């Protein structure tokens, strides 16, 4: 029987790596934004729920 060699497409590998890097960066940015909650609440005089919505909107853009 012939052995079947499977080649992994380089675009697939790069896509997986890029997705991993972007996911990690998203987590880091989200943690940084959570740290700023008290400052944002005090600076703008708004509630916690408003800050959460604002940071969620920022992260989605």
Kinemage of the C-alpha trace (Angstrom):
@kinemage 1
@onewidth
@group {chain A} dominant
@subgroup {mainchain}
@vectorlist {calphas} color= white
{ca unk a 1} P 0.000 0.000 0.000
{ca unk a 2} L 1.156 3.503 -0.753
{ca unk a 3} L 1.690 5.785 2.162
{ca unk a 4} L -0.415 8.900 1.931
{ca unk a 5} L 1.327 12.100 2.913
{ca unk a 6} L -0.826 14.944 4.063
{ca unk a 7} L 0.456 18.452 3.583
{ca unk a 8} L -0.758 21.159 5.871
{ca unk a 9} L -1.612 24.331 4.011
{ca unk a 10} L 0.573 27.240 5.156
{ca unk a 11} L -2.422 29.610 5.036
{ca unk a 12} L -4.267 27.391 7.490
{ca unk a 13} L -1.329 27.381 9.899
{ca unk a 14} L -0.940 31.150 9.680
{ca unk a 15} L -4.680 31.614 10.219
{ca unk a 16} L -4.602 29.495 13.366
{ca unk a 17} L -1.565 31.364 14.705
{ca unk a 18} L -3.130 34.761 13.928
{ca unk a 19} L -6.365 33.753 15.646
{ca unk a 20} L -4.443 32.675 18.741
{ca unk a 21} L -2.463 35.915 18.887
{ca unk a 22} L -5.568 38.071 18.424
{ca unk a 23} L -7.456 36.107 21.088
{ca unk a 24} L -4.603 36.604 23.545
{ca unk a 25} L -4.417 40.316 22.726
{ca unk a 26} L -8.176 40.626 23.257
{ca unk a 27} L -7.902 39.091 26.720
{ca unk a 28} L -5.054 41.437 27.659
{ca unk a 29} L -6.993 44.506 26.468
{ca unk a 30} L -10.108 43.340 28.312
{ca unk a 31} L -8.167 42.945 31.560
{ca unk a 32} L -6.617 46.383 31.110
{ca unk a 33} L -10.047 47.924 30.592
{ca unk a 34} L -11.424 46.209 33.713
{ca unk a 35} L -8.629 47.758 35.759
{ca unk a 36} L -9.694 51.219 34.619
{ca unk a 37} L -13.335 50.828 35.762
{ca unk a 38} L -12.945 52.783 39.039
{ca unk a 39} L -11.102 55.608 37.273
{ca unk a 40} L -13.711 55.837 34.517
{ca unk a 41} L -16.567 55.803 37.035
{ca unk a 42} L -14.978 58.611 39.044
{ca unk a 43} L -13.814 60.674 36.060
{ca unk a 44} L -17.106 60.642 34.164
{ca unk a 45} L -19.501 60.319 37.119
{ca unk a 46} L -21.313 57.302 35.654
{ca unk a 47} L -22.420 53.942 37.013
{ca unk a 48} L -20.758 50.566 36.716
{ca unk a 49} L -23.238 49.232 34.165
{ca unk a 50} L -22.618 52.219 31.882
{ca unk a 51} L -18.848 51.700 32.085
{ca unk a 52} L -19.313 48.020 31.264
{ca unk a 53} L -21.383 48.879 28.187
{ca unk a 54} L -18.874 51.487 27.051
{ca unk a 55} L -15.910 49.153 27.397
{ca unk a 56} L -17.797 46.335 25.679
{ca unk a 57} L -18.567 48.652 22.782
{ca unk a 58} L -14.923 49.719 22.638
{ca unk a 59} L -13.731 46.123 22.570
{ca unk a 60} L -16.172 45.186 19.801
{ca unk a 61} L -14.840 47.918 17.546
